[in-house]
Amino acid sequence: MWGVAAFYVAGLIGAGFASGQELAVFFVSYGRAGILGAIWAAALLCMGTHLILRSCSRHRVSSYGQLFQKVEPRWSWALDLLYAVFLLVGTSVMLAGIAASVGSKLAGSAARLASALLVYAVLQAGVKGVLRVSGWIAPVLTFGLCAASLLRLKQAPLAWAELGAPGGLQAALEAGTLYACYNLGFAMSFLAASHQYLNTKGQRWALALVGSGALGLTMLLLCLALSTLPPQELGDAFPLIHLVEAWGTGARRLYAVLLWCAMFSTAVANSLALGRRVGELKGVSWPTAAAISVGAPFALSHFGFTWLVRMAYPALGLAGLWLLARLLWDTRLG
């Protein structure tokens, strides 16, 4: 159970989360109301995660493609295609983020290629290998990001007055709903591939509470810490770097390691989910499926990190909202 929980946390703390980009867009930009939006998103993550695990267990699936065939057999082909795009964009955001986080263009290209090759290497160990890697990465990510946020909050005041709140509380709650749904859309893929390690209803609830609780606490602290930054710094591709830059070169390097771990672990989770589905196709071996699940996002990642986060993620959130509603209806019928 703890391995799957770590996989869940490490899979969702990706480039947009660890860079601060998506938290600034979805929550911090709404001022005080954004904090309530973040709390609402964490609650939705908990309930949605349990719903996904319940549906996967009920239908005894081993990939998201099999889940679609059970809950929506007439449109499973369309959902399959949609979800392939869903995961391709998710992995491409991680690889684009790795390239953007490195100073020079040449170094960024090299880091992107090396990370993609490392993702492929981890996939060769299968689900158990991915769970072991996640078991190391998830605690490092949550502790490191929470520690950086707490240290920042001790040193700098909140800058609520400088932040706009377009739409007020309603807009913030809508943003929180969208944020939770696109994350649940990603989580659905790798939970479908790993839920078999959870044997009881209690374990499924424990994963939902522990995993979503860790994400929610980290998200809330990061949002508060980001609220100490002026608007011009919040608009950067990696606003979280401004939380640690005053602490010297060592702190910036540690943050760079955390950022890479976040992007790498999410790329592994998405690639595993896509690879499991592609590997179910007739005549496709696992090495070929893994190569496709890494190679295609590698090519797509050249569109750029900021564009993918700001434009593609909201669209994916709407798709995730529909998928979550369909699972809820399926559970009600069952």
Secondary structure, DSSP 8 states (H G I E B T S, - for coil): -HHHHHHHHHHHS-HHHHHSHHHHHHTGGGTHHHHHHHHHHHHHHHHHHHHHHHHHHHHT-SSHHHHHHHH-TTSHHHHHHHHHHHHHHHHHHHHHHHHHTSSSHHHHHHHHHHHHHHHHHHHTTHHHHHHHHHHHHHHHHHHHHHHHHHHHHHHS---GGGS--TTHHHHHHHHHHHHHHHHHHHHHHHHHTTGGG--SHHHHHHHHHHHHHHHHHHHHHHHHHHTTS-HHHHTSSSTTHHHHGGG-HHHHHHHHHHHHHHHHHHHHHHHHHHHHHHTTSTT--HHHHHHHHHHHHHHHGGG-HHHIIIIIHHHHHHHHHHHHHHHHHHHHH-
